[in-house]
Amino acid sequence: QVQLVESGGGLVQAGGSLRLSCAASGIQFAINGMNWYRQVPGNQRELVAAITGGGTTNYPDSMKGRFTISGDRVKNTVYQQIHSLKPEDTGVYYCHTARNWKDNWGQGTQVTVFD
């Protein structure tokens, strides 16, 4: 059974940084890859960053510059570093992976950025 557990969210002042973690079990991100999504209030869930099984990273144009995804194969954990946080980054951040055409989501971690 695939389980994804996010952590690292919290309350942070604008301009600060956070590192989110996604610990995976029942699946190897080094094989299947992993994605980070976020859902900000009033918006649909959107892709923030992706890492392939081979370690290649990809970011939507709107996310380039302040988001960095990385992974630790030994810990089977994927990280999302966010720099220069803005209030509009407030939302729930989810990790996601797919295997055999089945989507797997974590429960999400809340990030709240205040001025």
SEVEXSE-78763 format. One record per residue: residue in three letters; z, x, y of N, C-alpha, C, O in turn. Coordinates in steps of 0.2 Angstrom, whole numbers, padded with zeros to 4 digits, always signed. Atoms other than C-alpha are relative to their C-alpha. Last residue first. Layout:
BEGIN
ALAZXYZXYZXYZXY ...
//
This chain:
BEGIN
ASP+0002-0004-0006+0030+0016+0200+0007+0003+0002+0007+0007+0007 PHE-0002+0003-0006+0034+0009+0182-0002+0005+0006-0002+0011+0005 VAL+0000-0005-0006+0025+0013+0166+0002-0003+0006-0001-0009+0008 THR-0001+0003-0006+0030+0003+0150+0000+0005+0005+0004+0010+0005 VAL+0000-0005-0005+0023+0009+0133+0001-0004+0007-0003-0009+0008 GLN+0001+0003-0007+0027-0003+0118+0001+0006+0005+0006+0010+0004 THR-0005-0003-0004+0024+0004+0101-0001-0002+0007-0006-0001+0009 GLY+0001-0001-0007+0013-0006+0088+0007+0003+0003+0012+0002+0001 GLN-0004+0006-0003+0017-0014+0071-0001+0001+0008+0001-0004+0012 GLY-0007-0001-0001+0004-0003+0063+0003-0006+0004-0001-0010+0006 TRP-0003-0001-0007-0013-0009+0058+0007+0002-0001+0011-0001-0005 ASN-0007+0000+0001-0024-0008+0042+0003+0002+0007+0000+0007+0011 ASP-0003-0003-0006-0042-0014+0042+0008+0000-0001+0011-0004-0004 LYS-0006+0004-0002-0050-0017+0025+0003+0004+0006+0004+0010+0006 TRP+0002+0005-0005-0068-0011+0023+0006-0005+0001+0005-0010+0004 ASN+0003+0005+0004-0063+0000+0008-0001-0007+0004+0000-0012+0001 ARG+0002-0002+0007-0052+0009+0019-0002-0005-0004+0001-0011-0004 ALA+0004+0004+0004-0049+0007+0038-0001+0003-0007-0003+0009-0007 THR+0005-0004+0004-0037+0015+0050-0003-0005-0005+0000-0011-0006 HIS+0004+0004+0004-0027+0009+0065-0004+0004-0005-0006+0010-0002 CYS+0005-0004+0004-0014+0015+0076-0003-0005-0005+0000-0010-0007 TYR+0001+0001+0007-0007+0003+0089-0004+0005-0003-0009+0008+0000 TYR+0004-0005+0003-0001+0005+0107+0000-0001-0007+0006+0000-0010 VAL-0002-0002+0007+0007-0010+0116-0006+0004-0003-0012+0003-0003 GLY+0002+0004+0005+0005-0011+0135+0002+0002-0007+0007+0006-0007 THR-0005+0004+0004+0007-0002+0151-0003-0005-0005-0008-0009-0004 ASP+0000-0003+0007-0007+0010+0155+0005-0004-0004+0006-0004-0010 GLU+0005+0004+0004-0010+0000+0171-0001+0002-0007-0004-0001-0011 PRO-0002+0006+0002+0006+0007+0178-0005-0004-0004-0003-0008-0009 LYS+0000+0005-0006-0001+0024+0177+0003-0007-0002+0003-0008-0008 LEU+0000+0007+0001+0003+0039+0166+0000-0004+0006+0002-0003+0011 SER+0001+0003-0006-0003+0056+0171+0000-0008-0001-0004-0011+0001 HIS-0002-0004-0006-0004+0062+0153-0001-0005+0006-0005-0009+0006 ILE+0003+0003-0006-0005+0053+0137+0003+0003+0006+0009+0004+0006 GLN-0003-0003-0006-0003+0062+0120-0003-0004+0006-0009-0004+0006 GLN+0004+0002-0006-0008+0052+0105+0004+0002+0006+0009-0001+0008 TYR-0003+0000-0006-0002+0059+0088-0005-0002+0006-0011-0001+0005 VAL+0004+0000-0005-0007+0056+0070+0003-0001+0007+0008-0005+0007 THR-0002+0004-0007+0004+0059+0056-0005+0002+0005-0007+0007+0006 ASN+0004+0006+0000+0001+0064+0038+0001-0004+0006+0002-0010+0005 LYS-0004+0005-0001+0015+0077+0039-0004-0007+0000+0000-0012+0000 VAL-0006+0000+0005+0005+0090+0031+0005-0006+0001+0007-0008-0004 ARG+0002+0001+0007-0011+0085+0039+0006+0000-0004+0006-0004-0009 ASP-0004-0005+0004-0004+0085+0057-0001-0002-0007+0001-0007-0010 GLY-0003+0002+0006-0016+0075+0069+0003+0006-0004+0001+0012-0003 SER+0000-0005+0005-0022+0075+0086+0004-0002-0006+0006-0007-0006 ILE-0002+0002+0006-0027+0063+0100+0000+0006-0005-0004+0011-0004 THR+0001-0005+0005-0027+0067+0118+0002-0002-0007+0008-0003-0008 PHE-0002+0001+0007-0028+0055+0132-0002+0005-0005-0008+0007-0005 ARG-0007+0001+0000-0029+0058+0151+0003-0001-0007+0009-0001-0008 GLY-0004-0003-0006-0046+0065+0153+0007+0000-0001+0011+0005+0000 LYS+0001-0007+0000-0058+0053+0143+0005+0003+0006+0004+0001+0012 MET-0006-0003+0002-0051+0036+0141+0000+0007+0001+0005+0011-0001 SER-0006+0002-0004-0064+0026+0151+0006+0003-0002+0011+0003+0002 ASP+0001-0003-0007-0078+0036+0143+0006-0002+0004+0008+0003+0008 PRO+0004+0004-0005-0072+0030+0126+0000+0004+0006+0005+0007+0008 TYR-0003+0004-0005-0064+0045+0116-0005-0005+0004-0011-0002+0005 ASN+0005+0004-0004-0069+0054+0101+0004-0004+0004+0009-0007+0002 THR-0003+0005-0004-0060+0068+0091-0005-0004+0004-0010-0001+0006 THR+0004+0002-0006-0067+0077+0076+0003-0005+0004+0005-0010+0001 GLY-0004-0002-0006-0053+0082+0064-0004-0001+0006-0002+0001+0012 GLY+0001-0007-0001-0063+0081+0048+0003+0003+0006+0003+0009+0007 GLY-0003-0004+0005-0055+0065+0043-0001+0007+0001+0003+0011-0001 THR+0003+0001+0006-0061+0058+0060+0004+0004-0005+0009+0008-0004 ILE+0001-0006+0003-0050+0056+0075-0003-0001-0007+0000-0005-0011 ALA+0001+0000+0007-0051+0041+0087+0000+0008-0003-0003+0012+0001 ALA+0002-0006+0003-0045+0037+0104-0001+0000-0007+0002-0005-0010 VAL-0002-0005-0005-0041+0023+0116-0002+0007-0003-0005+0011+0001 LEU+0000-0006+0003-0050+0008+0108+0002+0005+0005+0000+0006+0011 GLU+0005-0005-0001-0046-0008+0116+0001+0006-0003+0007+0008-0004 ARG-0002-0006+0002-0036-0024+0112-0006+0005+0000-0012+0003-0001 GLN+0001-0001+0007-0041-0038+0123+0002+0007-0002+0002+0012+0002 ASN+0006-0003+0002-0034-0040+0140+0000+0000-0008+0005+0000-0011 GLY+0006+0004-0002-0021-0051+0148-0007+0003-0002-0012+0000+0000 PRO+0000+0007-0002-0007-0039+0146-0006-0003+0003-0009+0000+0008 VAL-0004+0001-0006-0012-0022+0139+0000-0007+0002-0005-0011+0000 GLN+0001+0007-0002-0017-0020+0121+0004-0001+0006+0010-0001+0006 ARG-0005+0002-0004-0020-0002+0115-0001-0007+0002-0007-0009+0003 TYR+0002+0005-0004-0029+0006+0101+0006-0002+0005+0011+0000+0004 TRP-0005+0003-0005-0027+0023+0093-0003-0006+0004-0008-0005+0007 ASN+0001+0002-0007-0038+0027+0078+0006-0002+0004+0011-0005+0001 MET-0004+0005-0003-0037+0036+0062-0002-0001+0007-0005+0003+0010 GLY-0001+0000-0007-0047+0046+0050+0005-0005+0002+0008-0009-0002 ASN+0002+0006-0003-0050+0041+0032-0001+0000+0007-0004-0004+0010 ILE+0006+0003+0003-0049+0057+0023-0003-0005+0003-0009-0006+0004 ALA+0004-0006+0000-0037+0068+0034-0006-0002-0004-0011+0001-0005 PHE+0004+0001-0006-0029+0051+0038-0005+0006+0000-0010+0005+0003 GLN+0000-0007-0004-0023+0051+0021-0004-0001+0005-0010-0002+0005 ILE+0007-0002-0002-0018+0033+0015+0001+0007+0003+0006+0009+0006 GLY+0005+0003+0004-0003+0026+0006-0007+0001+0002-0011-0002-0001 SER-0001-0001+0007+0008+0032+0020-0004-0005-0004-0007-0010-0001 ALA+0003+0004+0005+0005+0035+0038+0002+0002-0007+0004+0007-0009 ALA-0001-0003+0007+0016+0041+0052-0003-0005-0005-0002-0011-0005 CYS+0001+0005+0005+0009+0036+0069+0000+0004-0006-0004+0008-0008 SER+0001-0002+0007+0016+0046+0084-0001-0006-0005+0001-0012-0003 LEU-0001+0005+0005+0015+0043+0103-0001+0003-0007-0005+0008-0008 ARG+0003-0001+0006+0018+0057+0115+0001-0005-0005+0007-0006-0007 LEU-0003+0002+0007+0022+0052+0132-0004+0003-0005-0010+0004-0005 SER+0004+0000+0006+0018+0059+0150+0004-0003-0006+0010-0003-0006 GLY-0003-0003+0006+0024+0056+0167-0005+0000-0006-0010-0002-0005 GLY+0001-0007-0001+0014+0052+0183+0003+0004-0006+0001+0010-0007 ALA+0007-0002-0001+0021+0034+0184-0001+0008+0001+0003+0011+0005 GLN+0003+0001-0007+0038+0033+0178-0007+0003+0000-0009+0007-0004 VAL+0001-0007-0003+0042+0031+0159-0003-0002+0007-0006-0007+0009 LEU+0001+0001-0008+0049+0017+0149-0001+0006+0003+0003+0011+0002 GLY-0006+0000-0004+0046+0019+0130-0001-0002+0007-0007-0004+0009 GLY+0001+0004-0006+0034+0022+0116+0007+0000+0004+0012+0002+0002 GLY+0001-0004-0006+0037+0036+0104-0001-0003+0006-0002+0000+0012 SER-0006-0001-0003+0034+0027+0087-0001+0005+0007-0007+0007+0007 GLU+0000-0003-0007+0021+0020+0077+0007+0001+0003+0012-0003+0001 VAL-0006+0001-0004+0022+0017+0058+0000+0003+0007+0000+0010+0007 LEU+0000-0004-0006+0007+0014+0048+0006-0002+0004+0007-0007+0006 GLN-0005+0001-0005+0009+0008+0030-0001+0005+0006-0002+0011+0005 VAL+0001-0004-0006-0005+0007+0017+0005-0002+0005+0006-0008+0006 GLN+0000+0004-0006+0000+0000+0000+0000+0004+0006+0004+0009+0007 
//
